[in-house]
Amino acid sequence: YGHIPIAGSGDADSSTTVTLFDFFYFQECLDNGGTGVDSGPGCVWADGDGDGDVDFHDFGMFQRVFTGSE
């Protein structure tokens, strides 16, 4: 990709839009995470509330930025 995703942005590929591509990777982070489970450096962009995990609170934030343009 060439760009490091911004923490909590929901934008996995740093394309400036949150699309189905990003949802695919968000879902992987959510599947391997959960409340209180360290999201790790590969999913920091999906941690919308910055609490160190990827859970349904983050999914709500992801939904608000999702554009559906892809």
PDB file of N, CA, C and O in Angstrom, chain B, residues numbered from 101:
ATOM      1  N   TYR B 101       0.805  -1.205   0.000  1.00  0.00           N
ATOM      2  CA  TYR B 101       0.000   0.000   0.000  1.00  0.00           C
ATOM      3  C   TYR B 101       0.845   1.264   0.000  1.00  0.00           C
ATOM      4  O   TYR B 101       0.502   2.240  -0.667  1.00  0.00           O
ATOM      5  N   GLY B 102       1.937   1.254   0.737  1.00  0.00           N
ATOM      6  CA  GLY B 102       2.794   2.420   0.743  1.00  0.00           C
ATOM      7  C   GLY B 102       2.458   3.444   1.799  1.00  0.00           C
ATOM      8  O   GLY B 102       3.243   4.367   2.015  1.00  0.00           O
ATOM      9  N   HIS B 103       1.322   3.323   2.467  1.00  0.00           N
ATOM     10  CA  HIS B 103       0.934   4.274   3.503  1.00  0.00           C
ATOM     11  C   HIS B 103       0.560   3.515   4.767  1.00  0.00           C
ATOM     12  O   HIS B 103      -0.033   2.438   4.701  1.00  0.00           O
ATOM     13  N   ILE B 104       0.901   4.068   5.896  1.00  0.00           N
ATOM     14  CA  ILE B 104       0.503   3.478   7.162  1.00  0.00           C
ATOM     15  C   ILE B 104      -0.883   4.021   7.496  1.00  0.00           C
ATOM     16  O   ILE B 104      -1.074   5.237   7.533  1.00  0.00           O
ATOM     17  N   PRO B 105      -1.865   3.132   7.742  1.00  0.00           N
ATOM     18  CA  PRO B 105      -3.210   3.610   8.070  1.00  0.00           C
ATOM     19  C   PRO B 105      -3.217   4.417   9.361  1.00  0.00           C
ATOM     20  O   PRO B 105      -2.455   4.137  10.287  1.00  0.00           O
ATOM     21  N   ILE B 106      -4.071   5.403   9.411  1.00  0.00           N
ATOM     22  CA  ILE B 106      -4.203   6.256  10.586  1.00  0.00           C
ATOM     23  C   ILE B 106      -4.961   5.494  11.669  1.00  0.00           C
ATOM     24  O   ILE B 106      -6.010   4.909  11.402  1.00  0.00           O
ATOM     25  N   ALA B 107      -4.436   5.501  12.872  1.00  0.00           N
ATOM     26  CA  ALA B 107      -5.064   4.800  13.997  1.00  0.00           C
ATOM     27  C   ALA B 107      -6.510   5.247  14.171  1.00  0.00           C
ATOM     28  O   ALA B 107      -6.805   6.441  14.224  1.00  0.00           O
ATOM     29  N   GLY B 108      -7.403   4.268  14.257  1.00  0.00           N
ATOM     30  CA  GLY B 108      -8.810   4.543  14.501  1.00  0.00           C
ATOM     31  C   GLY B 108      -9.599   5.084  13.332  1.00  0.00           C
ATOM     32  O   GLY B 108     -10.766   5.441  13.492  1.00  0.00           O
ATOM     33  N   SER B 109      -8.992   5.155  12.159  1.00  0.00           N
ATOM     34  CA  SER B 109      -9.658   5.780  11.013  1.00  0.00           C
ATOM     35  C   SER B 109     -10.674   4.880  10.324  1.00  0.00           C
ATOM     36  O   SER B 109     -11.597   5.377   9.679  1.00  0.00           O
ATOM     37  N   GLY B 110     -10.519   3.565  10.449  1.00  0.00           N
ATOM     38  CA  GLY B 110     -11.370   2.637   9.712  1.00  0.00           C
ATOM     39  C   GLY B 110     -10.947   2.475   8.263  1.00  0.00           C
ATOM     40  O   GLY B 110     -11.583   1.744   7.504  1.00  0.00           O
ATOM     41  N   ASP B 111      -9.883   3.148   7.878  1.00  0.00           N
ATOM     42  CA  ASP B 111      -9.414   3.163   6.491  1.00  0.00           C
ATOM     43  C   ASP B 111      -8.138   2.315   6.372  1.00  0.00           C
ATOM     44  O   ASP B 111      -7.031   2.836   6.507  1.00  0.00           O
ATOM     45  N   ALA B 112      -8.296   1.022   6.121  1.00  0.00           N
ATOM     46  CA  ALA B 112      -7.168   0.084   6.109  1.00  0.00           C
ATOM     47  C   ALA B 112      -6.141   0.382   5.040  1.00  0.00           C
ATOM     48  O   ALA B 112      -4.947   0.166   5.249  1.00  0.00           O
ATOM     49  N   ASP B 113      -6.588   0.877   3.892  1.00  0.00           N
ATOM     50  CA  ASP B 113      -5.665   1.087   2.770  1.00  0.00           C
ATOM     51  C   ASP B 113      -5.283   2.548   2.563  1.00  0.00           C
ATOM     52  O   ASP B 113      -4.667   2.882   1.551  1.00  0.00           O
ATOM     53  N   SER B 114      -5.631   3.418   3.493  1.00  0.00           N
ATOM     54  CA  SER B 114      -5.290   4.846   3.427  1.00  0.00           C
ATOM     55  C   SER B 114      -5.750   5.504   2.129  1.00  0.00           C
ATOM     56  O   SER B 114      -5.066   6.370   1.583  1.00  0.00           O
ATOM     57  N   SER B 115      -6.920   5.084   1.643  1.00  0.00           N
ATOM     58  CA  SER B 115      -7.446   5.643   0.394  1.00  0.00           C
ATOM     59  C   SER B 115      -8.275   6.895   0.618  1.00  0.00           C
ATOM     60  O   SER B 115      -8.761   7.482  -0.349  1.00  0.00           O
ATOM     61  N   THR B 116      -8.449   7.316   1.835  1.00  0.00           N
ATOM     62  CA  THR B 116      -9.262   8.452   2.288  1.00  0.00           C
ATOM     63  C   THR B 116     -10.760   8.191   2.242  1.00  0.00           C
ATOM     64  O   THR B 116     -11.546   9.076   2.580  1.00  0.00           O
ATOM     65  N   THR B 117     -11.172   6.998   1.831  1.00  0.00           N
ATOM     66  CA  THR B 117     -12.575   6.603   1.913  1.00  0.00           C
ATOM     67  C   THR B 117     -12.652   5.229   2.573  1.00  0.00           C
ATOM     68  O   THR B 117     -11.756   4.402   2.408  1.00  0.00           O
ATOM     69  N   VAL B 118     -13.715   4.998   3.311  1.00  0.00           N
ATOM     70  CA  VAL B 118     -13.919   3.721   3.985  1.00  0.00           C
ATOM     71  C   VAL B 118     -14.942   2.947   3.171  1.00  0.00           C
ATOM     72  O   VAL B 118     -16.112   3.323   3.091  1.00  0.00           O
ATOM     73  N   THR B 119     -14.480   1.856   2.567  1.00  0.00           N
ATOM     74  CA  THR B 119     -15.289   1.111   1.600  1.00  0.00           C
ATOM     75  C   THR B 119     -15.381  -0.368   1.990  1.00  0.00           C
ATOM     76  O   THR B 119     -14.946  -0.764   3.072  1.00  0.00           O
ATOM     77  N   LEU B 120     -15.950  -1.171   1.101  1.00  0.00           N
ATOM     78  CA  LEU B 120     -16.052  -2.610   1.340  1.00  0.00           C
ATOM     79  C   LEU B 120     -14.686  -3.263   1.500  1.00  0.00           C
ATOM     80  O   LEU B 120     -14.549  -4.235   2.243  1.00  0.00           O
ATOM     81  N   PHE B 121     -13.693  -2.749   0.825  1.00  0.00           N
ATOM     82  CA  PHE B 121     -12.327  -3.259   0.985  1.00  0.00           C
ATOM     83  C   PHE B 121     -11.906  -3.155   2.446  1.00  0.00           C
ATOM     84  O   PHE B 121     -11.367  -4.102   3.017  1.00  0.00           O
ATOM     85  N   ASP B 122     -12.157  -1.990   3.042  1.00  0.00           N
ATOM     86  CA  ASP B 122     -11.799  -1.771   4.440  1.00  0.00           C
ATOM     87  C   ASP B 122     -12.648  -2.649   5.360  1.00  0.00           C
ATOM     88  O   ASP B 122     -12.157  -3.148   6.372  1.00  0.00           O
ATOM     89  N   PHE B 123     -13.914  -2.836   5.008  1.00  0.00           N
ATOM     90  CA  PHE B 123     -14.788  -3.688   5.817  1.00  0.00           C
ATOM     91  C   PHE B 123     -14.260  -5.110   5.879  1.00  0.00           C
ATOM     92  O   PHE B 123     -14.314  -5.743   6.933  1.00  0.00           O
ATOM     93  N   PHE B 124     -13.753  -5.617   4.773  1.00  0.00           N
ATOM     94  CA  PHE B 124     -13.192  -6.969   4.745  1.00  0.00           C
ATOM     95  C   PHE B 124     -12.109  -7.122   5.806  1.00  0.00           C
ATOM     96  O   PHE B 124     -12.101  -8.105   6.546  1.00  0.00           O
ATOM     97  N   TYR B 125     -11.203  -6.163   5.884  1.00  0.00           N
ATOM     98  CA  TYR B 125     -10.116  -6.226   6.861  1.00  0.00           C
ATOM     99  C   TYR B 125     -10.604  -5.890   8.271  1.00  0.00           C
ATOM    100  O   TYR B 125     -10.090  -6.428   9.251  1.00  0.00           O
ATOM    101  N   PHE B 126     -11.594  -5.002   8.376  1.00  0.00           N
ATOM    102  CA  PHE B 126     -12.162  -4.720   9.690  1.00  0.00           C
ATOM    103  C   PHE B 126     -12.776  -5.985  10.284  1.00  0.00           C
ATOM    104  O   PHE B 126     -12.618  -6.269  11.472  1.00  0.00           O
ATOM    105  N   GLN B 127     -13.471  -6.730   9.448  1.00  0.00           N
ATOM    106  CA  GLN B 127     -14.105  -7.967   9.891  1.00  0.00           C
ATOM    107  C   GLN B 127     -13.057  -8.963  10.401  1.00  0.00           C
ATOM    108  O   GLN B 127     -13.294  -9.648  11.397  1.00  0.00           O
ATOM    109  N   GLU B 128     -11.919  -9.051   9.741  1.00  0.00           N
ATOM    110  CA  GLU B 128     -10.839  -9.922  10.216  1.00  0.00           C
ATOM    111  C   GLU B 128     -10.349  -9.491  11.594  1.00  0.00           C
ATOM    112  O   GLU B 128     -10.120 -10.327  12.468  1.00  0.00           O
ATOM    113  N   CYS B 129     -10.192  -8.190  11.784  1.00  0.00           N
ATOM    114  CA  CYS B 129      -9.742  -7.688  13.084  1.00  0.00           C
ATOM    115  C   CYS B 129     -10.784  -7.972  14.158  1.00  0.00           C
ATOM    116  O   CYS B 129     -10.438  -8.325  15.286  1.00  0.00           O
ATOM    117  N   LEU B 130     -12.048  -7.820  13.812  1.00  0.00           N
ATOM    118  CA  LEU B 130     -13.123  -8.085  14.764  1.00  0.00           C
ATOM    119  C   LEU B 130     -13.199  -9.576  15.090  1.00  0.00           C
ATOM    120  O   LEU B 130     -13.391  -9.950  16.246  1.00  0.00           O
ATOM    121  N   ASP B 131     -13.049 -10.419  14.081  1.00  0.00           N
ATOM    122  CA  ASP B 131     -13.093 -11.869  14.298  1.00  0.00           C
ATOM    123  C   ASP B 131     -11.973 -12.346  15.211  1.00  0.00           C
ATOM    124  O   ASP B 131     -12.161 -13.280  15.990  1.00  0.00           O
ATOM    125  N   ASN B 132     -10.815 -11.713  15.120  1.00  0.00           N
ATOM    126  CA  ASN B 132      -9.660 -12.121  15.914  1.00  0.00           C
ATOM    127  C   ASN B 132      -9.511 -11.305  17.195  1.00  0.00           C
ATOM    128  O   ASN B 132      -8.531 -11.462  17.923  1.00  0.00           O
ATOM    129  N   GLY B 133     -10.470 -10.444  17.467  1.00  0.00           N
ATOM    130  CA  GLY B 133     -10.379  -9.576  18.629  1.00  0.00           C
ATOM    131  C   GLY B 133     -11.565  -9.749  19.547  1.00  0.00           C
ATOM    132  O   GLY B 133     -12.041 -10.859  19.786  1.00  0.00           O
ATOM    133  N   GLY B 134     -12.021  -8.649  20.045  1.00  0.00           N
ATOM    134  CA  GLY B 134     -13.131  -8.628  20.978  1.00  0.00           C
ATOM    135  C   GLY B 134     -12.781  -7.752  22.161  1.00  0.00           C
ATOM    136  O   GLY B 134     -11.645  -7.297  22.293  1.00  0.00           O
ATOM    137  N   THR B 135     -13.751  -7.519  23.014  1.00  0.00           N
ATOM    138  CA  THR B 135     -13.554  -6.662  24.168  1.00  0.00           C
ATOM    139  C   THR B 135     -12.427  -7.204  25.049  1.00  0.00           C
ATOM    140  O   THR B 135     -12.458  -8.355  25.485  1.00  0.00           O
ATOM    141  N   GLY B 136     -11.444  -6.362  25.296  1.00  0.00           N
ATOM    142  CA  GLY B 136     -10.331  -6.726  26.155  1.00  0.00           C
ATOM    143  C   GLY B 136      -9.226  -7.524  25.487  1.00  0.00           C
ATOM    144  O   GLY B 136      -8.232  -7.851  26.136  1.00  0.00           O
ATOM    145  N   VAL B 137      -9.372  -7.847  24.200  1.00  0.00           N
ATOM    146  CA  VAL B 137      -8.341  -8.592  23.470  1.00  0.00           C
ATOM    147  C   VAL B 137      -7.488  -7.595  22.690  1.00  0.00           C
ATOM    148  O   VAL B 137      -8.013  -6.845  21.867  1.00  0.00           O
ATOM    149  N   ASP B 138      -6.187  -7.578  22.938  1.00  0.00           N
ATOM    150  CA  ASP B 138      -5.278  -6.644  22.268  1.00  0.00           C
ATOM    151  C   ASP B 138      -5.415  -6.763  20.761  1.00  0.00           C
ATOM    152  O   ASP B 138      -5.278  -7.855  20.209  1.00  0.00           O
ATOM    153  N   SER B 139      -5.683  -5.651  20.094  1.00  0.00           N
ATOM    154  CA  SER B 139      -5.875  -5.663  18.645  1.00  0.00           C
ATOM    155  C   SER B 139      -4.574  -5.852  17.888  1.00  0.00           C
ATOM    156  O   SER B 139      -4.589  -6.293  16.738  1.00  0.00           O
ATOM    157  N   GLY B 140      -3.464  -5.532  18.500  1.00  0.00           N
ATOM    158  CA  GLY B 140      -2.169  -5.675  17.838  1.00  0.00           C
ATOM    159  C   GLY B 140      -1.931  -4.568  16.838  1.00  0.00           C
ATOM    160  O   GLY B 140      -2.850  -3.825  16.494  1.00  0.00           O
ATOM    161  N   PRO B 141      -0.699  -4.455  16.368  1.00  0.00           N
ATOM    162  CA  PRO B 141      -0.346  -3.346  15.478  1.00  0.00           C
ATOM    163  C   PRO B 141      -1.032  -3.403  14.115  1.00  0.00           C
ATOM    164  O   PRO B 141      -1.209  -2.365  13.477  1.00  0.00           O
ATOM    165  N   GLY B 142      -1.420  -4.587  13.658  1.00  0.00           N
ATOM    166  CA  GLY B 142      -2.048  -4.704  12.348  1.00  0.00           C
ATOM    167  C   GLY B 142      -3.484  -4.241  12.302  1.00  0.00           C
ATOM    168  O   GLY B 142      -4.047  -4.068  11.220  1.00  0.00           O
ATOM    169  N   CYS B 143      -4.090  -4.036  13.465  1.00  0.00           N
ATOM    170  CA  CYS B 143      -5.498  -3.628  13.510  1.00  0.00           C
ATOM    171  C   CYS B 143      -5.708  -2.296  14.224  1.00  0.00           C
ATOM    172  O   CYS B 143      -6.844  -1.940  14.539  1.00  0.00           O
ATOM    173  N   VAL B 144      -4.653  -1.570  14.480  1.00  0.00           N
ATOM    174  CA  VAL B 144      -4.787  -0.305  15.197  1.00  0.00           C
ATOM    175  C   VAL B 144      -5.681   0.679  14.424  1.00  0.00           C
ATOM    176  O   VAL B 144      -6.355   1.500  15.047  1.00  0.00           O
ATOM    177  N   TRP B 145      -5.703   0.618  13.125  1.00  0.00           N
ATOM    178  CA  TRP B 145      -6.543   1.489  12.303  1.00  0.00           C
ATOM    179  C   TRP B 145      -8.031   1.192  12.525  1.00  0.00           C
ATOM    180  O   TRP B 145      -8.873   2.058  12.285  1.00  0.00           O
ATOM    181  N   ALA B 146      -8.365  -0.029  12.983  1.00  0.00           N
ATOM    182  CA  ALA B 146      -9.754  -0.429  13.200  1.00  0.00           C
ATOM    183  C   ALA B 146     -10.233  -0.132  14.616  1.00  0.00           C
ATOM    184  O   ALA B 146     -11.420  -0.281  14.907  1.00  0.00           O
ATOM    185  N   ASP B 147      -9.339   0.280  15.490  1.00  0.00           N
ATOM    186  CA  ASP B 147      -9.675   0.567  16.885  1.00  0.00           C
ATOM    187  C   ASP B 147     -10.174   1.997  16.997  1.00  0.00           C
ATOM    188  O   ASP B 147      -9.425   2.895  17.384  1.00  0.00           O
ATOM    189  N   GLY B 148     -11.426   2.205  16.662  1.00  0.00           N
ATOM    190  CA  GLY B 148     -11.999   3.557  16.585  1.00  0.00           C
ATOM    191  C   GLY B 148     -12.038   4.313  17.892  1.00  0.00           C
ATOM    192  O   GLY B 148     -11.945   5.540  17.885  1.00  0.00           O
ATOM    193  N   ASP B 149     -12.171   3.625  19.021  1.00  0.00           N
ATOM    194  CA  ASP B 149     -12.229   4.324  20.299  1.00  0.00           C
ATOM    195  C   ASP B 149     -10.892   4.331  21.037  1.00  0.00           C
ATOM    196  O   ASP B 149     -10.795   4.859  22.145  1.00  0.00           O
ATOM    197  N   GLY B 150      -9.862   3.746  20.425  1.00  0.00           N
ATOM    198  CA  GLY B 150      -8.510   3.814  20.957  1.00  0.00           C
ATOM    199  C   GLY B 150      -8.286   3.093  22.274  1.00  0.00           C
ATOM    200  O   GLY B 150      -7.387   3.460  23.031  1.00  0.00           O
ATOM    201  N   ASP B 151      -9.095   2.064  22.565  1.00  0.00           N
ATOM    202  CA  ASP B 151      -8.934   1.362  23.833  1.00  0.00           C
ATOM    203  C   ASP B 151      -8.095   0.093  23.729  1.00  0.00           C
ATOM    204  O   ASP B 151      -8.008  -0.670  24.691  1.00  0.00           O
ATOM    205  N   GLY B 152      -7.477  -0.142  22.568  1.00  0.00           N
ATOM    206  CA  GLY B 152      -6.560  -1.260  22.413  1.00  0.00           C
ATOM    207  C   GLY B 152      -7.182  -2.557  21.939  1.00  0.00           C
ATOM    208  O   GLY B 152      -6.480  -3.554  21.769  1.00  0.00           O
ATOM    209  N   ASP B 153      -8.508  -2.561  21.718  1.00  0.00           N
ATOM    210  CA  ASP B 153      -9.162  -3.752  21.186  1.00  0.00           C
ATOM    211  C   ASP B 153     -10.098  -3.372  20.045  1.00  0.00           C
ATOM    212  O   ASP B 153     -10.449  -2.203  19.886  1.00  0.00           O
ATOM    213  N   VAL B 154     -10.499  -4.361  19.256  1.00  0.00           N
ATOM    214  CA  VAL B 154     -11.475  -4.132  18.181  1.00  0.00           C
ATOM    215  C   VAL B 154     -12.717  -4.923  18.565  1.00  0.00           C
ATOM    216  O   VAL B 154     -12.705  -6.153  18.598  1.00  0.00           O
ATOM    217  N   ASP B 155     -13.799  -4.183  18.858  1.00  0.00           N
ATOM    218  CA  ASP B 155     -15.035  -4.807  19.302  1.00  0.00           C
ATOM    219  C   ASP B 155     -16.224  -4.077  18.681  1.00  0.00           C
ATOM    220  O   ASP B 155     -16.053  -3.278  17.760  1.00  0.00           O
ATOM    221  N   PHE B 156     -17.424  -4.351  19.185  1.00  0.00           N
ATOM    222  CA  PHE B 156     -18.613  -3.772  18.565  1.00  0.00           C
ATOM    223  C   PHE B 156     -18.741  -2.266  18.788  1.00  0.00           C
ATOM    224  O   PHE B 156     -19.471  -1.601  18.053  1.00  0.00           O
ATOM    225  N   HIS B 157     -18.057  -1.721  19.773  1.00  0.00           N
ATOM    226  CA  HIS B 157     -18.009  -0.258  19.909  1.00  0.00           C
ATOM    227  C   HIS B 157     -17.297   0.333  18.688  1.00  0.00           C
ATOM    228  O   HIS B 157     -17.713   1.350  18.133  1.00  0.00           O
ATOM    229  N   ASP B 158     -16.221  -0.331  18.292  1.00  0.00           N
ATOM    230  CA  ASP B 158     -15.473   0.120  17.109  1.00  0.00           C
ATOM    231  C   ASP B 158     -16.284  -0.092  15.838  1.00  0.00           C
ATOM    232  O   ASP B 158     -16.200   0.707  14.905  1.00  0.00           O
ATOM    233  N   PHE B 159     -17.070  -1.167  15.798  1.00  0.00           N
ATOM    234  CA  PHE B 159     -17.908  -1.415  14.627  1.00  0.00           C
ATOM    235  C   PHE B 159     -18.924  -0.294  14.440  1.00  0.00           C
ATOM    236  O   PHE B 159     -19.188   0.124  13.313  1.00  0.00           O
ATOM    237  N   GLY B 160     -19.488   0.189  15.527  1.00  0.00           N
ATOM    238  CA  GLY B 160     -20.411   1.324  15.440  1.00  0.00           C
ATOM    239  C   GLY B 160     -19.735   2.544  14.844  1.00  0.00           C
ATOM    240  O   GLY B 160     -20.325   3.251  14.027  1.00  0.00           O
ATOM    241  N   MET B 161     -18.493   2.793  15.253  1.00  0.00           N
ATOM    242  CA  MET B 161     -17.737   3.917  14.698  1.00  0.00           C
ATOM    243  C   MET B 161     -17.437   3.678  13.226  1.00  0.00           C
ATOM    244  O   MET B 161     -17.510   4.597  12.410  1.00  0.00           O
ATOM    245  N   PHE B 162     -17.098   2.432  12.892  1.00  0.00           N
ATOM    246  CA  PHE B 162     -16.819   2.089  11.500  1.00  0.00           C
ATOM    247  C   PHE B 162     -18.057   2.346  10.641  1.00  0.00           C
ATOM    248  O   PHE B 162     -17.945   2.885   9.540  1.00  0.00           O
ATOM    249  N   GLN B 163     -19.223   1.969  11.132  1.00  0.00           N
ATOM    250  CA  GLN B 163     -20.462   2.177  10.385  1.00  0.00           C
ATOM    251  C   GLN B 163     -20.691   3.651  10.076  1.00  0.00           C
ATOM    252  O   GLN B 163     -21.184   3.989   9.000  1.00  0.00           O
ATOM    253  N   ARG B 164     -20.342   4.516  10.995  1.00  0.00           N
ATOM    254  CA  ARG B 164     -20.565   5.948  10.776  1.00  0.00           C
ATOM    255  C   ARG B 164     -19.660   6.532   9.697  1.00  0.00           C
ATOM    256  O   ARG B 164     -20.018   7.530   9.072  1.00  0.00           O
ATOM    257  N   VAL B 165     -18.489   5.925   9.465  1.00  0.00           N
ATOM    258  CA  VAL B 165     -17.589   6.460   8.429  1.00  0.00           C
ATOM    259  C   VAL B 165     -17.646   5.686   7.120  1.00  0.00           C
ATOM    260  O   VAL B 165     -17.042   6.088   6.126  1.00  0.00           O
ATOM    261  N   PHE B 166     -18.375   4.574   7.124  1.00  0.00           N
ATOM    262  CA  PHE B 166     -18.470   3.743   5.926  1.00  0.00           C
ATOM    263  C   PHE B 166     -19.221   4.478   4.820  1.00  0.00           C
ATOM    264  O   PHE B 166     -20.315   4.996   5.040  1.00  0.00           O
ATOM    265  N   THR B 167     -18.621   4.518   3.626  1.00  0.00           N
ATOM    266  CA  THR B 167     -19.233   5.248   2.519  1.00  0.00           C
ATOM    267  C   THR B 167     -20.034   4.353   1.588  1.00  0.00           C
ATOM    268  O   THR B 167     -20.958   4.819   0.921  1.00  0.00           O
ATOM    269  N   GLY B 168     -19.685   3.059   1.536  1.00  0.00           N
ATOM    270  CA  GLY B 168     -20.375   2.164   0.634  1.00  0.00           C
ATOM    271  C   GLY B 168     -20.113   2.460  -0.835  1.00  0.00           C
ATOM    272  O   GLY B 168     -20.901   2.077  -1.699  1.00  0.00           O
ATOM    273  N   SER B 169     -19.010   3.140  -1.119  1.00  0.00           N
ATOM    274  CA  SER B 169     -18.747   3.556  -2.497  1.00  0.00           C
ATOM    275  C   SER B 169     -17.952   2.544  -3.301  1.00  0.00           C
ATOM    276  O   SER B 169     -17.523   2.842  -4.416  1.00  0.00           O
ATOM    277  N   GLU B 170     -17.748   1.342  -2.750  1.00  0.00           N
ATOM    278  CA  GLU B 170     -17.000   0.338  -3.524  1.00  0.00           C
ATOM    279  C   GLU B 170     -17.778  -0.945  -3.588  1.00  0.00           C
ATOM    280  O   GLU B 170     -17.321  -1.914  -4.194  1.00  0.00           O
TER     281      GLU B 170
END
